[in-house]
Amino acid sequence: MRFLRNLSVASKLAVSAAVAMALLGTLVFLVVQEGRRAAEAQSGERAAVGAQQSAAAMVREAMAANTAWRGILIAQSPETIFREAEALRNAMEAAGAHMENALRAAGEGQAGSALAAARMELQSLAGAFTSGVETRIETVSRRDRGFFPAFPLFDQALESASANLPFTLNGDAREEVRDILNTFVASVNETRLGIQRFLSTDDPQAATRVRRAVAQGRVHARRLVSVSEGPLQSDMRRLADTG
């Protein structure tokens, strides 16, 4: 479960995308404002209108890309991610084309400078989206290949350890191991629920809870193995390995 260490990557990329979208909107607002002033002065009216229209179209496509990105963040299968990624890629390509049209229409001046800066932000946004898609695909794929298949292995190991416990230890020693076992199982369940919540909502707090539960589970697993004896220790070691 090494991928758990990077659960917050998608959240960070989402924040970066939101910041980039806000900056793009601000820069395009400058273009529209200058276009209005140029139109009012009846100087370069046609070019100003063209720049406005292209800039507005660029923002619409960038927002469509952001909508596809949000779909990627909550997608639960590689197929859905690929479908949303295709929509995102098409929207970003269209946004880039509109940006180039706006730059040509705006020419030099404040509008041209603002659009040149917006183009750089758009390119950064495209790079963040690309990295985010790759991370999301890797996370979901590892979940399906490693996380979900581990469920039955852990459940089988838990059943075996729980069945052997009453026949291996007695009295206080048995109750101590039982308490540690219950605490360990609770940590594993918290990890399971946290991962599924994160993958469904991209909630950063869910990622934090997962990391905390994993750390606690490792501590309880070591205790579980150390206080067990004989054949029970082998059961507990297998349980710790699958958890």
N, C-alpha and C positions, 0 to 999 in steps of 0.2 A: 504493500500500500504506500509506496514512496510518493505516488502522485498526490497524496493527501497534503504533502508539504506545500504544494503549489495550487491549492484550491482557490486562493484569493486572486490568482492571476487574471481570470476573466473579469472579476470585479474591478480590478485596477484598470484594465483595458476599457471597461464600460465607462468608468469615470473619465478617462482620457478622451474617449469618444464624445462624451457629453460636453467637456470643456472645449474640444475642437469645434463642435457644432455651435456652441454659443459664440465663439470667436468668429466663425464663418458668418453667422447672422449679423454680428456687429459690423464686420468689414463690408458685407454686401449692403447694409443699411447706409453706409457712407456713400457707396456707389449710387444708390437710388436717390439719396439726397442731392448729390452733385448733379445727377441727371435731371432732376426736377429744376434745379437752378439754371442749368444750361437750356432747358426747354423754355423756361420762363423768359430767359434773355434772348430766345430765338436764335441762339448761336450753337451750331452743331446739333440741332434738335434731332435729326434722324439718327445720328450716331448715339446720342444720349438715350433715346428710346430703345435702340437696339441693345445697348449695354444693360439697361434696366431689365429688359425682357430676358436676356440670356442669364443675367445674375439671378433673377427670380427663379428661372427654370433650374438653375444649378442648385439653389437652396432646396427646391422641391425634391429633386433627385437625391440630394444628400439626406434629407429627412426620410425618404423612402428607404435609403440604405440603412439608416439608423433603426427604422422599424424592422427591417430584416435582421439586423444585428440583435435586437431584442428577442426576436424569434429564435435565433441561434442559442442565446443564453438559456432559454427554457426548453430547448429541444431535448428529447430523451432518446433519440436514435440517430446513428450516423446518416441514415437516409434523409431524415428531416433536416439535419444540419446541412447536408449537401444541397438540398432544395432551397433552403433559405440563403445559403452562401451564393448560389447562382443568381438569385434575385438581388442580393447585395452587390455582387460583382457587376451586374448589368446596370444597376442604379449608379454606382460609382463611376463607371465608364461614361454614362450619359452625363453625369455631373461634370466630369472632366472636360467633355466636349463642349458643354454649355459655358464652362469657365473660359476656355480658349476663345470662344465666340465673343464673350463679354470683354475679354482683354483686347481683342482686335477692334471692337467697336468703341471702347473707351479711349484708346490711344494713351497719350501721356497725361500727366496731371495727377491730381489727388485721387481721382477714380481709378486710374491705371495703377497707381502705387498700391491702393487698397486692394485691388483685385490680384495684384502680383503677390501680396502677402497672403491673401485668401487662398491662392493656388498652392502655396507652400503648406498651409494648414490642411488643405484638402488632400495633398499627397501624404502628409503625416497621418491623417485620419485613415487613408486607404491602407497604409502600412500597419496601423494598429488593428484594423479590421482583419487583415490577412493573418497576423499573429494570433488574434483572438479565435479565429475559425480553427486554426491548426491546434491550438490549446484545447478548445472545446471538443474537437474530434478525438484527440488523444485521451482526454479525461473520460469521455463516455465509453470509448473503446476499452480502456483499462478497467472501467467499472464492469463492463459486460464480460471481459475475459478473465479478470482476477477477483473482483469484489463479489459479484453475485454467485459465481461458482463456489466460492468459499463458504457460503451459507450452509449447505448440507454437510460439508466436512466438519465444520465447527459443531453443528447440531449433533452429529454422530459422536464426536469426541466428548461432548458434554454429557450425552446420554450414557456413554460408557463410564466416564468418571463418576457420575452421580450414582450409577448402579453399583460400582465397586466400593464407594466410600463407606457404606455401613459395614462392610465385611472386612475392611482393612484397618480402621481406626475405631477407638472406643472413647466414650466419655468426653472430657474437655477437649482433647486433641481432635476428635471428630467434629465437634461443634466449631472449633477454631477454623478448621479447613473449610467447613461448610459456609461459614460467614465470609471468608475470603473468596470462596468460589462464587457466592451470590454477588459480591461486590464486583468481581471481575466480569461476570456475565452482564451485570448492569452497565458496565463501561463499554462492553462490546455492543450491546443493544443501543446505547446512546450514540456510538460511532455509526452504526447502521442507519439509524433514523436521521442523524445529522447529515450524512453523505447524501441520502436521498432528498432531504429537504434542500440542501445546497444545490443539487443538480436540478431541482424543480423550480427554485426561486432565485438562485444566485445571491442568496442572503449572506453577506460577509460574517454576520454573527453566527450563522450555522457553521461556517468554516472554522471559526474560532472554537466553537463547542466541539467540533470534531477533533481538532488538534489537542484540545484539553482532554477529551475522552480517550484518545489514543495514548497520550502520555500516562494517564492514570491507569489504563489497562495494562501497560507494560510493567508498571510498578506492582500491580496486583498479581500479574502473571508470574513474576519472579518470586513473590512471596508464596504463591500457591505451590510452586515447584519446591521451594526450599523447605516448607513445613510438611510436605508429604513424604511418605516412606514406602519402600518396597515397590510392588507392582503399581500402587496408586500413583507413585511419582512419575512413572512412565505415562500413565493416563493424563496426568496433569501437564506434563511436558508437551504431549501431543495437542492437548487443548490449548495451551499457550501458543504453540506454533501456528495453529489454524485460526486463532483469534486475532 
